Amino acid sequence: MKQLIIAVLLLIVMTLTACQSGETEGESTNNNDTLGETNEAVDDADDEADQETNDGEAEGLAIEEMPEYETITAHIDLTGLKAKTVEDNPSKRIIIFQNEAGADTYKTIYIKDTNRLKLIELDGGELYNGIID
């Protein structure tokens, strides 16, 4: 009787273990292939983001050529600051300005669809929030 109980418990444990993985051998290889493709896409996106970040430029534009540059310079003295583009996609652009020590000092958020620009001093709060021409 004890052997029968042990055999049933062993069968239940094996069944539960198999159910937890939720995949068969064929599914496992397909998921790995898909996962590999996803990782490659993420790596490519990271490489592109790193290029934008390192250059301080986005979409081939130098910061001086960006539509928000005039408003930024009117509110922030950029002397000694380095621009780092954190995000630049079709809807918004986020730039962090770092001082000579590498500390983040200002953040700009430009919403492209509405031409809204927010300038934020990271230690002091919002400097500007408005629509630019």
C-alpha positions as CSV (number, residue, x, y, z in Angstrom):
1,M,0.0,0.0,0.0
2,K,2.8,2.4,0.8
3,Q,4.5,1.7,-2.5
4,L,1.2,2.6,-4.3
5,I,1.0,5.9,-2.4
6,I,4.6,6.7,-3.2
7,A,4.1,5.9,-6.9
8,V,1.0,8.1,-7.1
9,L,2.7,11.0,-5.4
10,L,5.7,10.6,-7.6
11,L,3.4,10.6,-10.7
12,I,1.7,13.8,-9.4
13,V,4.9,15.6,-8.8
14,M,6.2,14.7,-12.3
15,T,2.9,15.9,-13.8
16,L,3.0,19.2,-11.9
17,T,6.6,19.8,-12.9
18,A,5.8,19.2,-16.6
19,C,2.7,21.5,-16.3
20,Q,4.8,24.3,-14.8
21,S,7.1,24.6,-17.8
22,G,4.0,24.8,-20.0
23,E,5.9,23.8,-23.1
24,T,6.9,20.7,-25.0
25,E,10.3,20.2,-26.6
26,G,9.2,21.5,-30.0
27,E,7.7,24.7,-28.4
28,S,10.9,25.2,-26.4
29,T,13.1,25.5,-29.5
30,N,10.6,27.8,-31.2
31,N,10.6,30.1,-28.2
32,N,14.3,30.2,-28.1
33,D,14.4,31.2,-31.7
34,T,11.9,34.0,-31.1
35,L,13.7,35.1,-28.0
36,G,17.0,35.3,-29.9
37,E,15.4,37.5,-32.6
38,T,13.9,39.7,-29.8
39,N,17.2,40.0,-28.1
40,E,18.9,41.0,-31.4
41,A,16.2,43.7,-32.0
42,V,16.7,45.0,-28.5
43,D,20.5,45.0,-29.0
44,D,20.1,46.9,-32.3
45,A,17.8,49.5,-30.6
46,D,20.3,49.9,-27.7
47,D,23.1,50.5,-30.2
48,E,21.1,53.2,-32.0
49,A,20.2,54.8,-28.7
50,D,23.9,54.7,-27.6
51,Q,24.9,56.5,-30.8
52,E,22.3,59.2,-30.2
53,T,23.3,59.5,-26.6
54,N,27.1,59.7,-27.3
55,D,26.7,62.3,-30.0
56,G,24.2,64.5,-28.2
57,E,22.4,64.6,-31.5
58,A,19.1,63.0,-32.7
59,E,17.7,62.3,-36.1
60,G,20.9,63.7,-37.6
61,L,20.3,67.1,-36.0
62,A,22.8,68.9,-33.9
63,I,21.2,70.4,-30.8
64,E,21.6,73.8,-32.2
65,E,19.4,72.8,-35.2
66,M,16.5,71.5,-33.0
67,P,13.4,73.6,-33.0
68,E,13.5,73.9,-29.1
69,Y,17.1,75.1,-29.0
70,E,16.2,78.8,-29.0
71,T,13.8,78.5,-26.0
72,I,16.3,76.2,-24.2
73,T,19.1,78.8,-24.5
74,A,16.7,81.6,-23.4
75,H,16.1,79.8,-20.0
76,I,19.3,77.8,-19.5
77,D,22.9,78.8,-19.7
78,L,24.4,75.9,-21.7
79,T,28.0,77.0,-21.0
80,G,29.9,74.0,-19.6
81,L,26.9,71.6,-20.1
82,K,26.9,68.5,-22.3
83,A,23.7,67.5,-24.0
84,K,22.7,63.8,-23.9
85,T,19.7,62.7,-25.9
86,V,17.9,60.1,-23.8
87,E,14.9,59.5,-26.0
88,D,14.0,60.6,-29.5
89,N,11.1,59.1,-31.3
90,P,8.4,60.4,-33.6
91,S,6.3,61.9,-30.7
92,K,8.8,63.3,-28.2
93,R,12.5,64.1,-27.5
94,I,14.1,64.0,-24.0
95,I,17.5,65.6,-23.5
96,I,19.5,65.6,-20.3
97,F,22.1,68.3,-19.7
98,Q,25.1,67.3,-17.6
99,N,27.6,69.6,-15.9
100,E,31.4,69.1,-16.3
101,A,31.4,66.6,-13.4
102,G,28.9,64.5,-15.3
103,A,26.0,65.2,-12.9
104,D,22.5,65.6,-14.5
105,T,21.5,69.2,-14.0
106,Y,18.6,69.9,-16.5
107,K,16.0,67.9,-18.4
108,T,14.1,69.0,-21.4
109,I,11.0,67.2,-22.8
110,Y,9.8,68.3,-26.2
111,I,6.4,66.9,-27.5
112,K,6.7,67.1,-31.2
113,D,3.0,66.9,-32.1
114,T,2.0,69.9,-30.0
115,N,5.4,71.8,-29.9
116,R,5.2,71.7,-26.1
117,L,8.5,72.1,-24.3
118,K,9.1,71.5,-20.7
119,L,12.4,72.6,-19.1
120,I,13.2,71.2,-15.7
121,E,16.1,72.0,-13.4
122,L,16.6,68.7,-11.6
123,D,17.5,70.4,-8.3
124,G,15.0,73.3,-8.5
125,G,11.9,72.2,-10.5
126,E,10.2,73.4,-13.6
127,L,11.7,76.4,-15.4
128,Y,9.4,76.5,-18.5
129,N,6.3,74.7,-19.7
130,G,4.8,76.1,-22.9
131,I,4.2,75.9,-26.6
132,I,7.0,77.1,-28.8
133,D,6.7,78.5,-32.3
